[in-house]
């Protein structure tokens, strides 16, 4: 539950977390003086979004696209309604939005309209400054890595990934290893979003603490090949992760084989632990309640933080068009993790941020804590002011993810490593 955003300019990323896919290629006038990138802030009440309008010369035409960096969206194709050397009018039907502007004092002065509501939007020539990511690991690295592939035969998927060995790796002294499983939406092995690479940061940190990792590109992403993506549910992605665990065991190079999952990856962690497929799990903001209950709470929290009435109900949510059309979402809203959590016998570290407005800690982590079998090795923890990505955040709204320089809280990294090394 990270990236499935159903986008509204009013700041409501309704439910779940991955940007709606756009199709089509906009071909417009063969030339214009507006060629280049134009950026500005869309101020909608309590929410402010950076938008970038790109006009590029391609194959004799001007191609128009829109970026929303704060939502992790790039290259959304736009259709031209009008384009000259001093004016532009575009639309994106899938988002039910338009933008019309005229060049004034060197700026595009216009109006952004979505779902019948209009907001002034002034764009200035130039790209958005590159985001600062101070936690990004930089070479030279004191550890070794290995590019590998493993196979999910049942689904015809070949997953490509990277094993990161710990500092001072000795084949005779087998370290523990952790399979990293991403959240919802197809992502690469670094779980890259909003120019953050949290899984790369985690792998780097754990390697320096004596723990190996395997992170992999989701099916249909990066170097991974095969496997249905369009109709896949969490059960399909669970089989990909199970194949990764089997592969790590087959290497006979590791002591214990565990799984760290973020969001949907946390759900997959409990699915596999209940099936006795893993030696330990770390659930980063994993669901603890039924999918429709989680998503309604998510929707209402984001509505509240955006200054709007919390009016979503389970019935209303289930009637949304996206629910009817997405196989992944249809499965998720009916899934109740209670039985899998109760049947988990391996050690568990489940953690959440109290500013997480996508998988709300008071709802989900409370349920996990109550459902888990009693064990001295289990640990649950809520972190003050951390959002769904475990960044320190003002409110937890998804629009803040890309604006925050921190990729993941150092305290979270330290706690994960200490807990695993203590097993």
C-alpha positions in Angstrom: 0.0 0.0 0.0 2.3 2.7 -1.1 1.8 3.6 -4.6 -1.7 2.9 -5.8 -2.9 6.4 -5.9 -6.2 7.3 -7.4 -5.4 11.0 -7.9 -7.4 14.1 -7.2 -6.0 17.6 -7.2 -7.7 18.3 -3.9 -5.1 16.1 -2.3 -7.2 13.0 -1.9 -5.2 9.9 -3.0 -8.1 7.6 -2.6 -7.4 4.4 -1.7 -4.8 2.6 -2.2 -1.6 3.7 -3.3 -0.4 3.5 -7.2 -0.9 6.0 -9.7 -3.6 5.3 -12.3 -2.0 4.2 -15.5 -2.3 6.5 -18.5 -2.3 5.4 -22.1 -1.9 7.2 -25.4 0.6 9.6 -26.8 -0.2 13.2 -27.5 1.0 14.5 -30.8 0.4 18.2 -31.3 1.8 21.2 -33.3 5.2 20.6 -35.1 6.7 23.5 -33.1 6.1 26.1 -30.4 8.1 28.7 -28.5 6.9 27.0 -25.3 9.2 23.9 -25.8 10.8 22.9 -22.4 9.6 22.2 -18.9 7.4 24.4 -16.8 6.9 23.9 -13.1 4.8 25.4 -10.3 2.8 24.7 -7.1 -0.8 23.8 -7.2 -2.3 25.1 -3.9 -5.5 23.3 -3.0 -6.4 24.2 0.6 -4.2 22.4 3.0 -2.5 20.5 0.2 0.2 21.8 -2.1 1.4 19.7 -5.1 4.3 20.4 -7.5 3.3 20.0 -11.1 5.6 20.0 -14.1 4.4 20.5 -17.7 6.8 19.1 -20.3 6.8 20.0 -24.0 9.3 18.1 -26.1 10.1 17.9 -29.7 9.7 14.2 -30.9 9.3 12.8 -34.4 8.4 16.1 -35.9 5.7 16.9 -33.2 5.5 18.4 -29.8 4.7 15.8 -27.2 3.1 17.1 -24.0 3.3 15.3 -20.7 2.6 16.1 -17.1 4.6 15.2 -14.0 3.5 15.2 -10.4 6.7 14.6 -8.4 5.0 14.7 -5.0 2.9 11.7 -6.1 5.7 9.8 -7.9 4.1 10.4 -11.3 6.1 11.1 -14.4 5.3 11.4 -18.1 1.5 11.3 -17.9 0.5 11.8 -21.6 -1.7 14.9 -22.2 -3.9 15.7 -25.2 -3.6 19.1 -26.8 -6.7 21.2 -27.3 -4.8 24.3 -28.3 -1.1 25.2 -28.6 0.6 28.3 -29.9 3.7 30.3 -29.1 2.0 32.0 -26.2 -1.0 29.8 -25.2 -1.7 26.2 -24.3 -4.8 24.1 -23.4 -4.5 20.5 -22.6 -6.6 17.7 -21.1 -6.0 14.3 -19.5 -9.3 12.4 -19.8 -8.3 9.6 -17.3 -7.8 12.2 -14.6 -10.8 14.3 -15.7 -8.5 17.4 -15.7 -7.6 20.3 -18.0 -5.1 23.1 -17.9 -5.4 26.3 -19.9 -2.8 29.1 -19.7 -1.4 32.1 -21.5 2.2 33.4 -21.5 2.4 36.5 -19.3 5.6 38.2 -18.1 7.5 35.0 -19.0 5.2 32.7 -17.0 2.3 30.4 -17.9 -0.6 32.0 -16.1 -3.6 29.7 -16.2 -6.2 27.6 -14.5 -6.1 23.9 -13.5 -9.5 22.2 -13.4 -10.4 18.7 -12.2 -13.7 17.2 -11.5 -15.4 20.5 -12.1 -13.3 22.5 -9.6 -10.8 25.1 -10.7 -7.6 26.5 -9.1 -5.2 29.1 -10.4 -1.8 27.6 -11.5 1.2 29.6 -12.6 4.1 27.7 -14.1 7.7 29.0 -14.5 10.1 27.8 -17.1 12.6 25.3 -15.8 12.7 21.9 -14.3 12.2 21.1 -10.6 15.5 21.0 -8.6 16.8 17.5 -8.1 15.6 16.1 -4.8 18.2 15.7 -2.0 18.6 12.1 -0.8 21.3 12.2 1.9 20.9 8.5 2.9 21.6 7.2 -0.6 24.5 4.7 -0.3 27.6 5.8 -2.2 30.5 3.7 -3.4 33.0 2.4 -2.6 31.1 -0.2 -0.6 32.8 -2.4 2.0 30.7 -5.4 1.0 30.1 -7.7 -2.0 27.0 -8.0 -4.1 25.8 -10.6 -6.6 23.3 -10.4 -9.4 21.0 -13.4 -9.4 17.7 -14.8 -10.8 15.2 -17.3 -9.3 12.1 -18.9 -10.8 8.5 -19.1 -9.8 7.6 -22.1 -12.0 3.9 -22.0 -11.1 3.4 -18.6 -12.5 6.1 -18.7 -15.2 7.9 -15.7 -13.6 11.7 -15.3 -13.5 12.7 -12.7 -10.9 16.0 -10.8 -11.0 17.6 -9.4 -8.0 20.7 -8.6 -5.9 22.2 -10.4 -3.0 24.1 -8.1 -0.7 26.5 -9.9 1.5 27.6 -8.5 4.9 30.8 -6.8 5.5 33.6 -9.3 6.1 31.5 -12.2 4.6 33.0 -15.6 5.3 31.5 -18.6 3.6 32.3 -20.8 6.6 30.4 -18.5 8.9 26.9 -18.4 7.5 25.1 -15.1 8.1 21.3 -14.6 8.4 19.7 -13.4 5.2 16.5 -11.4 4.6 14.3 -11.4 1.5 12.9 -7.9 0.9 9.3 -7.7 -0.5 7.9 -4.5 -1.8 4.5 -3.0 -1.2 1.6 -2.7 -3.7 2.3 -1.7 -7.3 5.1 -2.9 -9.4 8.5 -1.7 -8.2 12.1 -2.4 -8.8 14.4 -4.1 -6.3 15.2 -0.8 -4.5 11.4 -0.2 -3.9 12.1 3.1 -5.7 9.5 5.8 -5.4 9.6 9.6 -5.2 13.4 9.4 -5.9 13.8 7.4 -2.7 15.3 3.9 -2.7 14.4 2.5 0.7 15.3 -1.1 0.0 18.8 -0.1 -1.2 19.2 1.9 2.0 18.0 -1.1 4.1 20.3 -3.6 2.3 23.3 -1.3 2.7 22.6 -0.8 6.4 22.0 -4.5 7.2 25.2 -5.5 5.3 27.2 -3.2 7.6 25.5 -5.0 10.6 26.4 -8.5 9.4 23.1 -9.4 7.7 22.7 -10.5 4.1 19.7 -9.5 1.9 18.1 -10.4 -1.4 16.0 -7.7 -3.0 14.4 -8.3 -6.4 12.5 -6.5 -9.2 8.7 -7.3 -9.0 7.4 -9.3 -11.9 6.9 -7.2 -15.0 9.5 -4.7 -13.6 13.2 -4.0 -14.2 15.0 -7.2 -15.2 12.3 -9.6 -14.1 10.4 -11.4 -16.8 7.1 -13.4 -17.1 4.2 -13.8 -14.8 0.8 -12.1 -15.2 0.7 -8.6 -13.8 -2.7 -7.3 -14.9 -4.7 -10.0 -13.1 -2.3 -10.7 -10.3 -3.3 -10.6 -6.6 -1.2 -10.7 -3.4 -1.4 -14.6 -3.7 0.5 -14.4 -7.0 3.1 -12.1 -5.5 3.3 -14.4 -2.5 4.4 -17.2 -4.8 7.1 -15.0 -6.2 8.4 -14.3 -2.6 8.1 -18.0 -1.7 10.3 -18.8 -4.7 12.9 -16.3 -3.4 12.9 -17.9 0.0 13.4 -21.4 -1.6 16.2 -20.0 -3.7 18.0 -18.6 -0.7 17.7 -21.9 1.1 19.0 -23.8 -1.9 22.2 -21.7 -1.8 23.1 -23.3 1.6 25.1 -20.2 2.3 22.9 -18.7 5.1 21.9 -19.6 8.6 18.3 -18.4 9.0 16.2 -17.2 6.1 13.7 -14.4 6.9 11.5 -12.0 5.1 11.1 -8.2 5.5 7.9 -6.8 3.8 6.7 -3.3 3.5 2.9 -2.6 3.4 1.6 -5.3 1.0 4.9 -7.0 1.6 4.0 -7.2 5.3 0.8 -9.0 4.3 2.8 -11.4 2.2 5.2 -11.9 5.2 2.2 -13.2 7.3 0.9 -15.3 4.5 4.2 -17.1 4.2 4.9 -17.3 7.9 1.5 -18.9 8.5 2.6 -21.5 5.9 5.9 -22.1 7.8 8.0 -20.8 4.8 10.2 -18.4 6.7 12.3 -18.4 9.9 11.4 -14.9 10.9 9.5 -11.8 9.6 9.7 -8.1 9.8 6.4 -6.4 8.9 6.9 -2.7 8.0 3.4 -1.2 8.1 1.7 -4.5 7.2 -2.1 -4.8 7.4 -3.7 -6.2 10.5 -7.4 -5.9 9.6 -9.6 -6.8 6.7 -8.8 -4.9 3.5 -12.0 -3.0 3.1 -11.8 -1.8 6.7 -8.2 -0.7 6.2 -9.0 1.2 3.0 -12.0 3.0 4.4 -9.9 4.2 7.4 -7.1 5.2 5.0 -9.5 7.2 2.9 -11.1 9.0 5.8 -7.7 9.8 7.4 -6.5 11.4 4.2 -9.8 13.3 3.8 -9.4 14.6 7.3 -5.8 15.7 6.8 -6.8 17.4 3.6 -9.4 19.4 5.4 -12.4 17.6 4.1 -15.2 15.6 5.7 -14.5 11.9 6.4 -17.4 10.4 4.6 -16.2 7.2 3.1 -18.0 4.0 4.1 -17.3 0.3 3.3 -20.4 0.3 1.1 -19.4 3.4 -0.8 -15.8 2.2 -1.2 -16.9 -1.2 -2.6 -19.1 0.6 -5.2 -16.1 2.6 -6.7 -15.3 1.9 -10.3 -11.7 1.0 -9.5 -12.8 -1.8 -7.2 -14.8 -3.3 -9.9 -12.0 -3.2 -12.4 -8.9 -4.2 -10.4 -8.3 -7.9 -9.7 -5.7 -7.0 -7.1 -8.1 -4.6 -5.3 -11.0 -7.1 -5.5 -9.0 -9.7 -3.7 -7.5 -7.3 -1.2 -10.7 -5.8 0.1 -12.0 -9.3 1.0 -8.8 -10.5 2.6 -8.8 -10.8 6.4 -5.2 -11.4 7.7 -6.4 -12.5 11.2 -6.1 -16.3 10.6 -2.6 -15.9 9.1 -1.4 -13.7 11.9 -2.8 -16.2 14.5 -1.0 -19.1 12.8 2.3 -17.3 12.7 4.8 -19.2 14.9 8.1 -17.7 13.8 9.5 -14.6 15.5 7.9 -11.3 14.4 8.9 -7.7 14.5 5.9 -5.6 13.4 6.3 -1.8 13.3 4.3 1.3 12.2 4.6 5.0 12.3 1.9 7.0 14.2 1.7 9.4 11.2 1.0 6.6 8.8 -2.3 7.5 7.1 -2.3 4.6 4.7 -1.9 1.7 7.2 -3.0 3.3 10.4 -1.0 2.1 13.4 -3.8 2.3 16.0 -6.0 0.1 13.8 -3.5 -2.3 12.2 -0.6 -2.7 14.7 -3.1 -3.0 17.5 -4.8 -5.9 15.7 -1.4 -7.6 15.0 -0.4 -7.3 18.6 -3.6 -8.9 19.8 -3.6 -11.7 17.2 0.0 -12.8 17.4 0.7 -15.9 19.5 2.6 -15.0 22.7 6.4 -15.2 22.3 9.3 -13.5 24.0 10.9 -13.1 20.5 8.0 -11.1 19.1 8.2 -7.3 19.1 5.7 -4.6 18.1 6.5 -0.9 18.0 4.9 2.4 17.1 7.3 5.2 16.1 6.3 8.8 16.8 5.9 11.2 13.7 6.8 8.5 11.1 4.7 8.1 8.0 4.0 5.1 5.8 7.5 5.2 4.4 8.9 5.5 7.9 10.1 9.1 7.3 9.7 11.8 9.9 6.8 13.8 8.5 4.6 16.8 9.5 1.2 15.1 8.8 1.8 11.7 7.0 0.1 12.8 3.8 1.4 11.0 0.7 2.1 14.3 -0.9 4.9 14.8 1.6 6.8 11.6 0.6 8.8 13.2 -2.2 9.4 16.5 -0.4 11.1 14.8 2.6 14.8 14.3 2.3 15.0 11.4 4.7 14.4 8.0 3.1 13.9 6.0 6.3 14.3 6.7 10.0 17.8 5.8 11.3 16.1 4.5 14.5 14.0 2.0 12.4 17.1 0.8 10.6 18.9 0.3 13.9 16.0 -1.5 15.5 15.6 -3.9 12.6 19.2 -4.9 12.6 19.4 -5.2 16.4 16.2 -7.4 16.5 17.5 -9.7 13.7 20.9 -10.1 15.2 19.3 -10.9 18.5 17.4 -13.9 17.2 
